[in-house]
Amino acid sequence: MQTPLEVAQQCAQQALALAGNGDSVVLAMGENHHIFSHQVSQVLALKELVAKKQNVTLFIENPHNRLYTILLDRGYDRDDASKLAQHISERDHNGHITAKALIGGNPDSLRGKENFLRFGAQMMLQAAVHHGARIVYADAARVYPEDFCMDYSDPSTNGIASKLNARKGPEGECGPDDMLIRNTHMAETMKRELGKTGGIGLAHIGAAHGLGVNDEANGLHYYRDSLAEQFQNTGLPAVVVSMQPDHALPPDYKIPAGAQRHIFSAPSPATLTNNMSEAEIGGFLTKNGLTPSFYDPKKFAKNYRAEFNEVLKQAETVLGISIPAPPSGGGRPDPQGPVKAYG
């Protein structure tokens, strides 16, 4: 078993080697969303690449319309939320405004609270903001809060589903090709965005997305639907890492061809976030070469919440959109309450 620092260094070295001929490369690090050491490995890889003077873009497994769903939670109707999200996004060139909205928000109040909490990206978001890395929210649009399924009212998501002739689930249900749709959306987004900026893309993803997986917890996700296969289809060089080598690969897994490398690494200790106190988290970060005050989203949540509120207020003024009425009377609706670090 490898430490998070060893995993990060190995992954960064592989990505740098693959990028040696000047091509843009994706380093896709597949994690278990509940395991803190996996997130630390990803943050350390980001830090390593930045230290090597690389132009890094962080691709997050969050819906590309995440800001829109945050605004829906604020109480805006769909039309106003769409206008505000577009206005803010056009000025959010590095993705940091949306990141601050997520870090500064109370995850329990956001749409998808039953599922979205599993995507513990706050630490990665904070790391990207701290290091000045661009952030792209690469996933297909999904329905919140009741479901974790595709939102086919979104043009890009529906366009990919139609192009793939994908099998859609009935309204309110997930479909058999949802993983293929999402991975295709993410791969195409990474290809497009790295085509604009060059450099190395670090993809913060669940392990099942990278190579597919066959285990009791996740079921069977075929390799043909995986990100690795979609990278191959789009001609995007990639290093794909599974930090859960104890999970069996899908039966159709195949050794990569061309400019693609697969790594199976497992950081140790595989510490569950919710079993660690704040002191233990701080010690774990320090032990792995990170300064806790730079990477703890909790320390920045209040300031980020205020920054996003100011951006939102300015957008309301420009667009002439009124503050939505609070659900139960009294003041501006602001679900951005206390934040649990790494929750």
C-alpha positions in Angstrom: 0.0 0.0 0.0 1.3 3.5 -0.9 1.0 6.7 1.0 -1.0 9.6 -0.6 2.3 11.4 -1.3 3.7 8.4 -3.1 0.5 8.0 -5.1 0.5 11.7 -6.1 4.1 11.6 -7.1 3.7 8.5 -9.2 0.6 9.9 -10.9 2.2 13.3 -11.6 5.3 11.7 -13.0 3.3 9.5 -15.4 1.3 12.5 -16.6 4.4 14.6 -17.1 6.1 11.8 -19.1 3.0 11.5 -21.3 2.9 15.2 -21.8 6.6 15.3 -22.8 5.9 15.7 -26.5 3.8 18.8 -25.8 0.4 17.2 -25.9 -2.4 18.1 -23.5 -2.9 15.2 -21.1 -5.6 14.3 -18.6 -4.6 12.7 -15.2 -7.9 11.1 -14.1 -7.6 10.0 -10.4 -10.5 7.7 -9.5 -11.4 7.8 -5.8 -13.8 6.5 -3.3 -15.8 9.7 -2.5 -15.8 8.7 1.2 -12.1 8.1 1.7 -10.2 11.2 2.8 -6.7 9.9 1.8 -7.9 9.6 -1.8 -8.8 13.3 -1.8 -5.4 14.1 -0.2 -3.7 12.2 -3.0 -5.5 14.3 -5.6 -4.6 17.5 -3.8 -1.0 16.5 -3.6 -1.0 15.6 -7.3 -2.3 19.1 -8.1 0.4 20.7 -5.9 3.1 18.6 -7.5 2.0 19.6 -11.0 1.8 23.3 -10.1 5.3 23.0 -8.5 6.5 21.7 -11.9 5.2 24.9 -13.5 2.5 23.1 -15.4 -0.7 24.8 -16.6 -3.2 22.8 -14.7 -7.0 22.7 -15.1 -9.0 20.9 -12.5 -12.0 19.0 -13.9 -14.6 18.3 -11.2 -17.3 15.6 -11.3 -20.0 18.2 -10.8 -22.7 19.0 -13.3 -21.7 21.8 -15.7 -24.9 23.7 -14.6 -24.1 23.4 -10.9 -24.3 27.2 -10.4 -27.9 27.1 -11.8 -28.9 24.4 -9.3 -27.4 26.4 -6.4 -29.5 29.4 -7.4 -32.6 27.3 -7.6 -31.9 26.4 -4.0 -31.6 30.0 -3.2 -35.2 30.4 -4.1 -35.1 31.8 -7.6 -37.4 30.5 -10.3 -36.0 28.7 -13.2 -35.9 31.6 -15.6 -34.2 34.0 -13.1 -31.8 31.3 -12.0 -30.8 30.6 -15.6 -30.2 34.3 -16.3 -28.2 34.9 -13.2 -26.1 31.7 -13.7 -25.3 32.7 -17.3 -24.4 36.3 -16.3 -22.1 35.1 -13.4 -20.6 32.3 -15.4 -19.6 34.6 -18.3 -17.5 36.5 -15.8 -16.2 33.4 -13.9 -13.3 32.7 -16.3 -11.4 30.4 -13.9 -14.4 28.8 -12.2 -13.5 30.2 -8.8 -16.8 32.0 -8.2 -18.8 28.8 -8.5 -16.1 27.1 -6.3 -16.6 29.7 -3.6 -20.4 29.3 -3.8 -19.9 25.6 -3.2 -17.3 26.0 -0.4 -19.3 28.7 1.2 -22.5 26.9 1.1 -24.0 24.5 3.5 -24.0 21.1 1.7 -27.1 20.0 3.6 -29.1 22.8 2.0 -28.1 22.2 -1.6 -30.0 20.2 -4.1 -29.1 16.6 -4.3 -28.3 16.5 -0.5 -28.9 12.7 -0.4 -26.4 12.0 -3.1 -24.3 15.1 -3.7 -22.6 15.0 -0.3 -20.7 12.0 -1.6 -18.8 14.1 -4.0 -16.5 15.6 -1.4 -14.8 18.0 -3.7 -14.6 21.0 -1.4 -11.0 20.3 -0.5 -10.0 20.0 -4.2 -11.8 23.2 -5.0 -10.0 25.0 -2.2 -6.7 23.6 -3.4 -7.4 24.9 -7.0 -8.4 28.3 -5.7 -5.3 28.4 -3.5 -2.9 27.5 -6.4 -4.7 29.6 -9.0 -5.7 26.6 -11.1 -8.7 26.9 -13.5 -11.7 24.8 -12.5 -14.2 23.3 -15.0 -17.4 21.6 -13.9 -17.4 18.9 -16.5 -20.3 16.5 -15.8 -23.6 16.2 -17.6 -26.6 18.0 -16.2 -28.6 16.0 -13.6 -31.9 16.4 -11.8 -31.9 17.6 -8.2 -32.9 17.1 -5.5 -35.0 13.9 -5.8 -32.9 12.0 -8.4 -29.4 11.4 -9.5 -30.4 11.1 -13.1 -29.9 12.9 -16.4 -31.5 16.2 -16.9 -32.5 16.0 -20.6 -33.9 19.5 -20.6 -30.2 20.6 -20.8 -29.2 20.9 -24.5 -25.6 19.6 -24.2 -26.7 16.6 -22.1 -29.6 15.7 -24.4 -27.4 16.3 -27.5 -24.9 13.7 -26.3 -27.6 11.2 -25.4 -29.1 11.6 -28.9 -25.7 11.3 -30.6 -25.0 8.1 -28.7 -28.6 6.8 -29.3 -28.5 6.2 -25.6 -31.2 4.4 -23.7 -32.9 7.1 -21.5 -34.6 6.3 -18.3 -38.3 7.2 -17.8 -38.9 10.6 -16.2 -37.7 10.4 -12.6 -35.7 7.3 -13.1 -32.1 6.7 -14.1 -31.3 5.0 -17.4 -29.0 2.1 -18.3 -26.7 4.4 -20.3 -26.4 7.2 -17.8 -22.7 6.4 -17.1 -21.9 6.4 -20.8 -23.7 9.8 -21.2 -21.8 11.3 -18.2 -18.4 10.0 -19.2 -18.8 11.1 -22.8 -19.8 14.6 -21.6 -16.8 14.8 -19.3 -14.4 13.5 -21.9 -15.6 15.9 -24.6 -15.5 18.8 -22.2 -11.9 18.0 -21.2 -10.9 17.7 -24.8 -12.5 21.0 -25.7 -11.3 22.9 -22.7 -7.7 21.6 -22.9 -7.8 22.5 -26.6 -8.2 26.1 -25.6 -5.6 26.3 -22.8 -3.3 23.4 -23.3 -1.5 21.9 -20.3 -2.5 19.1 -18.0 -6.1 18.4 -16.8 -6.5 16.8 -13.4 -9.8 15.0 -13.2 -11.4 14.5 -9.8 -13.7 11.5 -10.4 -15.1 8.4 -8.8 -13.2 5.2 -9.5 -16.1 3.6 -11.3 -15.9 6.4 -14.0 -12.3 5.9 -14.8 -12.0 2.2 -15.9 -15.4 0.8 -14.9 -15.7 -1.5 -11.9 -17.4 -4.7 -10.9 -18.0 -4.9 -7.1 -20.9 -5.3 -4.7 -21.2 -1.6 -3.8 -21.2 -0.1 -7.3 -22.5 -3.0 -9.4 -21.2 -3.5 -12.9 -19.9 -0.5 -14.9 -18.6 -1.6 -18.3 -15.2 -0.5 -19.6 -16.8 0.4 -22.9 -18.7 3.1 -21.0 -15.7 4.3 -19.0 -13.8 7.6 -19.2 -10.7 5.7 -20.4 -12.6 4.4 -23.4 -14.0 7.9 -24.1 -10.6 9.4 -23.9 -9.5 6.8 -26.5 -12.4 7.7 -28.7 -11.7 11.4 -28.6 -7.9 11.0 -29.0 -7.1 12.6 -25.7 -3.9 11.3 -24.1 -4.7 10.2 -20.5 -3.3 8.6 -17.4 -6.2 6.8 -15.6 -5.7 5.8 -12.0 -7.8 3.6 -9.8 -7.2 4.2 -6.1 -9.3 1.1 -5.4 -7.4 -1.9 -6.8 -9.3 -4.3 -4.5 -12.3 -3.8 -6.7 -12.5 -6.1 -9.7 -12.3 -4.5 -13.2 -15.2 -5.1 -15.5 -15.2 -8.2 -17.7 -14.6 -6.2 -20.9 -11.6 -4.3 -19.5 -8.7 -4.1 -22.1 -5.1 -3.0 -21.9 -4.9 0.6 -23.3 -3.5 1.4 -26.7 -1.7 4.4 -27.8 -1.2 7.5 -25.6 -3.0 6.1 -22.5 -1.7 4.6 -19.3 -3.5 2.9 -16.5 -2.2 2.8 -12.9 -3.6 0.9 -9.9 -2.6 2.6 -6.7 -4.0 2.5 -3.2 -3.1 5.2 -0.7 -2.8 4.1 3.0 -4.2 4.6 5.5 -7.6 4.6 3.8 -9.1 6.8 6.4 -12.8 7.6 6.3 -13.4 11.3 6.6 -16.3 11.0 9.1 -14.1 9.0 11.5 -11.5 11.8 11.9 -11.6 14.7 14.3 -10.5 18.2 13.1 -7.2 17.7 14.9 -6.7 14.3 13.2 -7.5 15.9 9.8 -5.0 18.6 10.4 -2.3 16.1 11.4 -3.1 13.9 8.4 -2.6 16.9 6.1 0.6 18.0 7.7 2.0 14.5 7.6 1.3 14.3 3.9 3.0 17.6 3.1 0.1 20.0 3.1 -0.5 23.0 5.3 -3.9 22.6 6.9 -4.8 26.3 6.8 -4.4 26.4 3.0 -6.6 23.4 2.3 -9.3 23.4 4.9 -12.5 24.7 3.2 -14.0 25.4 6.6 -11.5 28.2 7.3 -12.6 30.0 4.1 -16.4 29.3 4.1 -17.6 32.5 5.7 -15.5 34.8 3.5 -16.4 32.8 0.4 -20.1 33.0 1.2 -19.8 36.8 1.5 -17.9 37.1 -1.7 -20.5 35.0 -3.6 -23.4 37.0 -2.1 -21.8 40.2 -3.3 -21.3 38.8 -6.8 -24.9 37.6 -6.8 -26.2 41.0 -5.6 -24.4 42.8 -8.4 -25.9 40.4 -10.9 -29.4 40.9 -9.6 -28.9 44.7 -10.0 -27.6 44.4 -13.6 -30.4 42.1 -14.6 -33.1 43.8 -12.7 -34.0 40.6 -10.8 -35.7 40.9 -7.5 -34.6 39.1 -4.4 -36.8 36.0 -4.1 -39.3 36.0 -1.3 -38.2 33.9 1.7 -40.1 30.6 2.2 -41.4 31.5 5.6 -41.0 35.3 5.8 -38.3 37.5 7.1 -35.2 38.5 5.2 -33.3 37.3 2.3 -33.3 33.5 1.8 -29.8 32.3 2.4 -29.3 28.6 3.1 -25.6 29.1 3.5 -25.3 28.0 7.1 -22.5 26.4 9.1 -20.2 24.2 7.1 -18.8 20.9 8.2 -15.2 20.6 7.1 -14.7 17.8 4.6 -18.3 16.6 5.0 
